[in-house]
């Protein structure tokens, strides 16, 4: 798989498309579970999901402008990413293909089992981009 670049407040990081897709889809699912009444979050994450589904390899462009640049938005996103990392650390050495494909539901993408440490590494890189 290819790599994409994501920008936040003048900083840029390079991400593995397959791993960052897992991270974003997990964040999307977690935001619905942890903040069910927050329709604004649902809209942002749904837009990310659509963008990822329609992007070609190396072209994932996640928009972190606007709300995410505010103190409130950034704090919420940092909390979600930290929670994801904590959950992943408790999940075991591998994430099963059934589990991943149950969350990452794209027509032409099927994941095999993935080492948890790879997803944690990508989520940590995303967290570092946010907290710089």
C-alpha positions as CSV (number, residue, x, y, z in Angstrom):
1,X,0.0,0.0,0.0
2,X,1.0,3.6,-0.5
3,X,1.6,6.4,1.9
4,X,-0.2,9.7,2.4
5,X,0.7,12.9,4.0
6,X,-1.6,14.6,6.6
7,X,-1.1,18.3,7.7
8,X,-2.0,19.9,11.0
9,X,-1.2,23.5,11.9
10,X,1.9,23.7,9.7
11,X,3.2,20.2,10.5
12,X,3.1,17.3,8.2
13,X,3.4,13.5,8.8
14,X,3.6,10.5,6.5
15,X,1.2,7.7,7.1
16,X,0.8,4.2,5.8
17,X,-2.6,4.2,4.0
18,X,-3.7,0.8,5.3
19,X,-2.8,1.5,9.0
20,X,-4.1,5.1,9.1
21,X,-7.4,3.9,7.5
22,X,-7.8,1.5,10.4
23,X,-7.0,4.2,12.9
24,X,-9.5,6.6,11.4
25,X,-12.3,4.0,11.1
26,X,-11.7,3.0,14.8
27,X,-11.9,6.7,15.8
28,X,-15.1,7.0,13.8
29,X,-16.6,4.0,15.6
30,X,-15.4,5.2,19.0
31,X,-16.7,8.7,18.5
32,X,-20.2,7.2,17.9
33,X,-19.9,5.0,21.0
34,X,-18.4,7.6,23.4
35,X,-20.2,10.7,22.2
36,X,-23.6,9.4,20.8
37,X,-25.3,12.8,21.1
38,X,-22.5,14.7,19.2
39,X,-23.9,15.0,15.7
40,X,-21.2,17.4,14.8
41,X,-18.5,14.8,15.4
42,X,-20.4,12.3,13.4
43,X,-20.4,14.7,10.5
44,X,-16.6,15.3,10.6
45,X,-15.9,11.6,10.9
46,X,-18.3,10.7,8.2
47,X,-16.6,13.1,5.9
48,X,-13.2,11.5,6.7
49,X,-14.7,8.1,6.0
50,X,-16.1,9.2,2.6
51,X,-12.7,10.8,1.8
52,X,-10.8,7.6,2.6
53,X,-13.3,5.5,0.6
54,X,-12.9,7.6,-2.5
55,X,-9.1,8.3,-2.2
56,X,-6.6,6.4,-4.4
57,X,-3.4,5.0,-3.0
58,X,-1.2,7.8,-1.6
59,X,-4.1,10.4,-1.8
60,X,-5.8,10.2,1.6
61,X,-6.4,13.8,2.5
62,X,-7.9,14.2,6.0
63,X,-9.1,17.7,6.7
64,X,-7.9,18.8,10.1
65,X,-8.7,22.5,9.6
66,X,-11.5,24.5,11.3
67,X,-13.0,22.7,14.3
68,X,-10.1,20.4,14.9
69,X,-7.7,23.4,15.2
70,X,-9.8,24.9,18.1
71,X,-8.7,24.1,21.6
72,X,-12.0,22.1,22.1
73,X,-11.8,20.2,18.9
74,X,-8.1,19.3,19.3
75,X,-8.6,18.3,22.9
76,X,-11.4,16.0,22.0
77,X,-9.5,14.4,19.1
78,X,-6.4,13.9,21.3
79,X,-8.6,12.2,24.0
80,X,-10.1,9.9,21.3
81,X,-6.7,8.9,20.0
82,X,-5.3,8.3,23.5
83,X,-8.3,6.2,24.3
84,X,-7.8,4.2,21.1
85,X,-4.1,3.6,21.9
86,X,-5.1,2.5,25.4
87,X,-7.7,0.1,24.0
88,X,-5.2,-1.3,21.4
89,X,-2.6,-1.9,24.1
90,X,-5.1,-4.1,26.0
91,X,-6.3,-6.0,22.9
92,X,-3.5,-8.5,22.4
93,X,-0.7,-9.0,19.8
94,X,-3.0,-9.2,16.7
95,X,-6.2,-7.7,15.6
96,X,-8.2,-10.3,13.7
97,X,-9.3,-9.8,10.1
98,X,-12.9,-10.3,11.1
99,X,-12.7,-7.6,13.7
100,X,-10.9,-5.1,11.4
101,X,-13.2,-5.8,8.4
102,X,-16.2,-5.4,10.7
103,X,-15.2,-1.8,11.3
104,X,-13.4,-0.9,8.0
105,X,-16.2,-1.7,5.6
106,X,-15.0,-0.7,2.2
107,X,-16.1,-2.5,-1.0
108,X,-12.7,-3.5,-2.3
109,X,-10.6,-3.6,0.9
110,X,-10.1,-6.8,2.9
111,X,-7.7,-6.8,5.7
112,X,-5.9,-9.9,7.0
113,X,-4.8,-10.1,10.6
114,X,-2.8,-7.1,11.6
115,X,-0.2,-6.8,14.3
116,X,-1.6,-4.5,17.0
117,X,1.8,-2.7,17.4
118,X,1.6,-1.5,13.8
119,X,-1.8,0.2,14.4
120,X,-0.5,1.6,17.7
121,X,2.5,3.0,15.9
122,X,0.3,4.8,13.4
123,X,-2.1,6.1,16.0
124,X,0.9,7.4,18.1
125,X,2.3,9.1,15.0
126,X,-1.1,10.8,14.5
127,X,-1.2,11.8,18.1
128,X,2.3,13.3,17.8
129,X,1.1,15.3,14.7
130,X,-1.8,16.7,16.8
131,X,0.3,17.5,19.9
132,X,3.5,18.4,18.1
